[in-house]
């Protein structure tokens, strides 16, 4: 089972589950933890091969979106959490979208930070480059370059440092396993782009997230139960770059009853 941490406020409070992206860990939520644990019960998970789950690679051989997402559902079952709000960042948003499909009863509402809702031309070019160079360049060096491309500029320096630090704990073979997921991610996103779920969703995007803001904007325009908040002047990892604004937006959304 995945490694995880719980911060239980009381039995009456809602649960919030935080899901990080590839190459990160639950440490990327350090600027959210204090504000959220004051209002909710909090569950932080480390995905397969990441953070404190570094030595866990699932119960079986397949690395699929459904299997990795089921890992998170298994933690909720183990903790007897009937349903929760979910907050994800980057590729973690794709895993949450998968949970909405395989276990909708577990999901009360979702906040997608730096949502991967589709691949722009720039994102497709980056993926192609990564696939081409994965056997030629050390993965940590490749990850550092990609971190700069996805999170450019001085304002994103802290976010890059956090992700590079956590990426050092991920083995090269683990990066390869996650890269193999990209074709499946692409196919799923194409299918989901034409599907409207009943799950209340908030997309919090950085105004400078040039790779992923356009697809997220399109998705929100098609769904009446999805909402978009753009934080100007920040990039992909808006929860680290502008934590106070992100926390305020996310908490207000999760606290609002449908």
C-alpha positions as CSV (number, residue, x, y, z in Angstrom):
1,X,0.0,0.0,0.0
2,X,1.0,3.6,-0.6
3,X,2.7,5.5,2.2
4,X,0.4,8.3,3.5
5,X,-0.2,10.6,6.4
6,X,-3.5,11.7,8.0
7,X,-4.2,14.8,10.0
8,X,-7.6,14.3,11.6
9,X,-9.4,17.3,12.9
10,X,-12.6,15.7,14.1
11,X,-15.1,13.1,13.0
12,X,-17.6,15.8,11.7
13,X,-15.1,17.5,9.3
14,X,-14.9,16.6,5.6
15,X,-11.8,14.8,4.3
16,X,-9.5,16.4,1.7
17,X,-7.1,14.2,-0.2
18,X,-4.0,15.7,-1.8
19,X,-2.5,14.1,-4.9
20,X,0.9,15.2,-6.2
21,X,2.2,14.8,-9.7
22,X,5.0,12.7,-11.3
23,X,8.4,13.4,-9.9
24,X,7.0,15.1,-6.8
25,X,5.8,13.9,-3.4
26,X,3.3,14.9,-0.7
27,X,6.0,17.6,0.2
28,X,4.7,19.8,-2.6
29,X,1.7,20.6,-0.4
30,X,3.7,22.1,2.5
31,X,2.2,25.5,1.9
32,X,-1.4,24.1,2.0
33,X,-1.2,21.9,5.1
34,X,-1.6,24.4,7.9
35,X,-4.6,26.2,6.3
36,X,-6.4,23.0,5.3
37,X,-5.8,21.0,8.5
38,X,-7.5,23.9,10.5
39,X,-10.7,23.3,8.5
40,X,-10.6,19.7,7.2
41,X,-9.3,16.3,7.9
42,X,-6.4,15.9,5.6
43,X,-4.9,12.9,3.8
44,X,-1.5,13.2,2.0
45,X,-0.4,10.3,-0.2
46,X,2.9,9.5,-1.8
47,X,2.4,7.8,-5.2
48,X,4.2,4.7,-6.4
49,X,7.9,5.1,-6.4
50,X,7.7,8.6,-5.0
51,X,8.5,10.1,-1.6
52,X,7.9,7.7,1.3
53,X,6.4,5.2,-1.3
54,X,9.8,5.0,-3.1
55,X,10.0,1.2,-2.6
56,X,6.3,0.5,-3.5
57,X,5.5,-0.3,-7.1
58,X,2.0,-1.8,-6.8
59,X,0.7,-5.2,-6.0
60,X,1.0,-6.4,-9.6
61,X,3.1,-5.7,-12.7
62,X,0.9,-3.2,-14.7
63,X,1.6,0.5,-14.5
64,X,-1.7,2.0,-15.7
65,X,-3.6,5.1,-14.8
66,X,-6.4,2.9,-13.3
67,X,-4.0,0.9,-11.2
68,X,-2.1,3.9,-9.9
69,X,-5.4,5.7,-9.1
70,X,-6.8,2.5,-7.4
71,X,-3.8,2.8,-5.1
72,X,-5.3,6.0,-3.7
73,X,-8.8,4.5,-3.5
74,X,-7.3,1.6,-1.5
75,X,-5.9,4.1,1.1
76,X,-9.3,5.6,1.5
77,X,-10.8,2.1,2.0
78,X,-8.1,1.2,4.5
79,X,-8.8,4.4,6.5
80,X,-12.6,3.9,6.1
81,X,-13.1,7.2,4.4
82,X,-16.4,7.0,2.6
83,X,-15.9,10.1,0.5
84,X,-13.6,13.1,0.3
85,X,-12.7,16.2,-1.6
86,X,-9.7,15.8,-3.8
87,X,-6.9,18.3,-4.7
88,X,-4.3,17.5,-7.3
89,X,-1.5,19.2,-9.1
90,X,-0.1,18.5,-12.6
91,X,-0.3,14.8,-13.5
92,X,-2.0,14.2,-10.1
93,X,-5.1,15.9,-11.7
94,X,-5.2,13.1,-14.3
95,X,-5.2,10.5,-11.5
96,X,-8.1,12.2,-9.7
97,X,-10.0,12.4,-13.0
98,X,-9.5,8.6,-13.2
99,X,-10.8,8.2,-9.7
100,X,-13.9,10.1,-10.7
101,X,-14.5,7.4,-13.3
102,X,-13.6,4.3,-11.4
103,X,-14.9,5.3,-7.9
104,X,-17.3,8.3,-8.3
105,X,-18.9,7.6,-4.9
106,X,-15.6,8.5,-3.3
107,X,-15.4,12.0,-4.8
108,X,-17.4,14.9,-3.3
109,X,-15.7,17.6,-5.3
110,X,-12.3,18.4,-6.9
111,X,-9.8,21.2,-7.1
112,X,-7.5,20.8,-10.1
113,X,-4.3,22.9,-9.7
114,X,-2.2,23.3,-12.9
115,X,-4.7,20.8,-14.5
116,X,-3.5,18.5,-17.2
117,X,-6.8,18.5,-19.2
118,X,-5.2,18.2,-22.6
119,X,-1.9,18.7,-24.4
120,X,-1.2,21.9,-26.3
121,X,1.2,22.0,-29.2
122,X,4.0,23.0,-26.8
123,X,3.2,20.1,-24.4
124,X,3.2,17.6,-27.3
125,X,6.6,18.9,-28.4
126,X,7.9,18.5,-24.9
127,X,6.6,15.0,-24.6
128,X,8.1,14.0,-27.9
129,X,11.5,15.4,-26.9
130,X,11.3,13.5,-23.6
131,X,10.5,10.2,-25.3
132,X,13.4,10.8,-27.8
133,X,16.0,11.7,-25.2
134,X,15.0,9.3,-22.3
135,X,17.8,6.8,-23.2
136,X,20.4,9.5,-23.9
137,X,20.2,11.9,-21.1
138,X,20.2,11.1,-17.3
139,X,16.6,11.3,-16.1
140,X,17.4,13.9,-13.3
141,X,19.1,16.2,-15.8
142,X,16.2,15.7,-18.2
143,X,13.7,16.4,-15.4
144,X,15.6,19.6,-14.5
145,X,15.3,20.9,-18.1
146,X,11.6,20.0,-18.3
147,X,11.0,21.7,-14.9
148,X,12.5,24.9,-16.3
149,X,10.4,24.7,-19.5
150,X,7.1,24.0,-17.6
151,X,7.9,26.4,-14.8
152,X,10.0,29.2,-16.3
153,X,11.2,32.5,-14.8
154,X,12.4,33.8,-11.5
155,X,8.9,33.6,-9.9
156,X,8.8,29.9,-10.4
157,X,12.2,29.3,-8.9
158,X,10.9,28.0,-5.6
159,X,8.5,25.5,-7.3
160,X,11.4,24.2,-9.5
161,X,13.6,23.8,-6.4
162,X,10.9,21.8,-4.6
163,X,10.3,19.5,-7.6
164,X,14.0,19.0,-8.3
165,X,14.6,18.1,-4.7
166,X,11.8,15.5,-4.7
167,X,12.8,14.2,-8.1
168,X,16.2,13.2,-6.7
169,X,14.5,10.6,-4.6
170,X,12.9,9.0,-7.7
171,X,14.8,6.2,-9.3
172,X,15.5,6.4,-13.1
173,X,13.5,3.2,-13.7
174,X,10.5,4.8,-12.0
175,X,10.7,7.8,-14.4
176,X,10.6,5.3,-17.2
177,X,7.5,3.6,-15.9
178,X,5.7,7.0,-15.7
179,X,6.9,8.0,-19.1
180,X,5.3,4.8,-20.5
181,X,2.0,6.1,-19.2
182,X,2.0,9.2,-21.5
183,X,0.2,7.5,-24.5
184,X,-2.5,6.3,-22.1
185,X,-2.8,9.7,-20.6
186,X,-3.2,11.2,-24.1
187,X,-5.9,8.8,-25.0
188,X,-7.8,9.3,-21.8
189,X,-7.7,13.0,-22.1
190,X,-9.2,12.8,-25.6
191,X,-12.1,10.7,-24.3
192,X,-12.7,12.9,-21.3
193,X,-12.6,16.1,-23.3
194,X,-16.1,15.1,-24.7
195,X,-17.5,13.8,-21.4
196,X,-19.2,15.9,-18.7
197,X,-19.2,14.6,-15.2
198,X,-21.5,15.4,-12.4
199,X,-18.6,16.1,-10.1
200,X,-18.2,19.7,-9.0
201,X,-14.8,20.9,-10.1
202,X,-12.6,24.0,-9.7
203,X,-9.7,24.5,-12.1
204,X,-7.1,26.8,-10.6
205,X,-4.5,27.8,-13.2
206,X,-1.6,30.1,-13.5
207,X,-2.0,32.9,-16.1
208,X,1.5,32.0,-17.3
209,X,0.8,28.3,-17.6
210,X,1.0,28.5,-21.4
211,X,1.1,24.7,-21.9
212,X,-2.0,23.7,-19.9
213,X,-4.2,26.8,-19.4
214,X,-5.8,26.6,-22.9
215,X,-7.0,23.0,-22.7
216,X,-8.3,23.6,-19.1
217,X,-10.2,26.7,-20.3
218,X,-11.8,24.7,-23.1
219,X,-12.9,21.9,-20.7
220,X,-14.5,24.4,-18.2
221,X,-16.4,26.1,-21.1
222,X,-18.1,22.8,-21.8
223,X,-19.2,21.8,-18.3
224,X,-21.8,23.7,-16.3
225,X,-20.5,22.2,-13.0
226,X,-16.9,23.2,-13.5
227,X,-15.3,26.6,-12.7
228,X,-12.1,28.3,-13.6
229,X,-9.9,30.6,-11.5
230,X,-6.8,32.1,-13.2
231,X,-4.1,33.4,-10.9
232,X,-2.2,36.0,-13.0
233,X,1.6,36.2,-13.0
234,X,2.2,32.6,-12.0
235,X,2.8,29.4,-13.9
236,X,2.0,25.7,-13.7
237,X,2.5,25.0,-9.9
238,X,0.3,27.8,-8.7
239,X,-0.2,26.2,-5.2
240,X,3.5,26.9,-4.5
241,X,3.9,30.2,-6.4
242,X,0.9,31.9,-4.9
243,X,-0.2,29.7,-1.9
244,X,-2.3,32.2,0.0
245,X,-4.5,33.0,-3.1
246,X,-4.7,29.3,-4.0
247,X,-5.6,28.2,-0.4
248,X,-8.3,30.9,-0.2
249,X,-9.9,29.9,-3.6
250,X,-9.7,26.2,-2.9
251,X,-11.1,26.4,0.7
252,X,-13.9,28.6,-0.4
253,X,-14.9,26.2,-3.1
254,X,-14.7,23.1,-1.0
255,X,-16.7,24.8,1.8
256,X,-19.5,25.8,-0.5
257,X,-22.3,23.2,-0.7
258,X,-23.7,22.4,-4.1
